[in-house]
């Protein structure tokens, strides 16, 4: 039944081939967008897909730097997912980072507060899950650029935190999904930061405007680079997918170029 609802994004991520274990288990996914084409809808779709999976063991730990819970609950309800109910069922943990005050550099070195304390909260949340759920946890970050703002501009603190979370993917089999605004960093003289982030990534989902300009029925194009993609036969290889999308009120349409009239 779930396979009939598959779309091109699901197929590019390998979500249609198996539900247990979760195909993104132990993997790092980076959604990269720009001002012209926001990638927030991809984050919403993956959030819904994770919680709506046939595996009841999937759990999401959501780090919200951009919006409060009410914002995400309103959007996900339109997509058919009730975040409040999922939170009550112990499958959705919401960390409101809008109130986060990172300590100064001296306190950070001493391990007090800030991202180190946040990491321990995440780790403790995962370790407190039922045994069958511990390796089905997904950590989602809604805006990596705002993490740097919370860290008072310290990209080193952000990078350290991402490395901490990356250890959870190998030690506990967790997934890590984050959204980043590419054009913020292209205008800055710090390409090394994004290069180090991308070194951790297993799947890159890139939203871009159409090369031919604006179109009424096409909002942009998606490129998915899936390194280590596991196909239906169980073999692993690299997969590149490219298709167009149109964001609607309660859904997203994905289609190949030239297939719409």
Secondary structure by P-SEA (a helix, b strand, c coil): cccccccaaaaaacccccccccccccbbbbbbbcccccaaaaaaaaaaaaaacccccbbbbcccccccaaaaaaaaaaacccaaaaaaaccbbbbcccccccccaaaaaaccccaaaaaaaaaaaaaaccccccccbbbbbccaaaaaaaacccaaaaaaaaaaaaaaaaacbbbbbbcccaaaaaacccaaaaaaaaaaccbbbbbbcccccccccccbbbbbbbccccccccbbbbbbbbbbbbbcccbbbbbcccccc
